[in-house]
Amino acid sequence: MERGNGTLVTEFVFLGFSSLAGLQRLLFVAFLPLYLFTLGTNAIIVSTIVLDRALHTPMYFFLAVLSCSETCYTFVIVPKMLVDLLAQKKTISFLGCAIQMFTFLFLGCSHSFLLAAMGYDRYVAICNPLRYTVLMGRGVCVGLVAAACACGFTIAQIITSVVFHLPFRASNQLHHFFCDIAPVLAVASHHTYLSQIVIVMLCALVLVIPLSLILVSYSHIISAILQFPSTLGGYKAFSTCASHLIVVTIHYGCASFIYLRLKSNYSSGRDALISVSYTILTPLFNPLIYSLRNKEFKSALRRAAGKTISLPRC
């Protein structure tokens, strides 16, 4: 990987917040509490699900995995971003950039397939309630999570390999705050239209296939709910899906806007703003959406808190 002057490109420079130089300390003060709150809420969700036996069901198993995934996802990007907001030199090594891209792609792609698995879980719970424990046994749940991770790993490996086998000779300045696909492609000195098509097609597969499965699941769910004898029963059944639908809309909306475009449509400022939403705000809102809308989880949380308070002090 050589630049025009013959020197090796050993690092990239982040310019994501360079236009807000006077506000970077303020951004640090704003983002740090949000990040810590995200870590805290996800830790509470996972701990409550693990400790309360009433939550040892497939739906909460997937929610715990989702919370762990989002915690890891933010850990890959946000700590480095926070450090860079206070640093004069905002750099990352070439290898570090490749590792960061692979890791967040792996977690992001797995997240997409995990949402599809959660949609299937809701389909079985509503459309086949009598066979729910059989169809969604522990082995099936673990298998769905493993399949989601395997798909995410494979796609992340291919995209990262395609991107970082390109020549980087013109510039090493990334107009972003982490090593996302579009800003790294933008500084590659040469790449074929075919490489762009391959990347966009893979991103489309990650989004279209899980989303199609989710739509199929919900078409069956809506059909089943319309056949319920009482409106109240249908409302209660669909209310268990509302949190999942909100998260699906946010995830696929942001991801489609960012990744289903070619390099010619890349806008550094606009994409950085959208990236802030899905790296900081979405992982913050998702646990709140699932927990605050769920009476069963809130009851379990109160029980866990009560047990903690009632523990004898030494």
Beta strands, then each sheet from edge to edge (+ up, - down):
strand 1: 11-14
strand 2: 91-93
strand 3: 173-174
sheet 1: 2+ 1- 3-
end
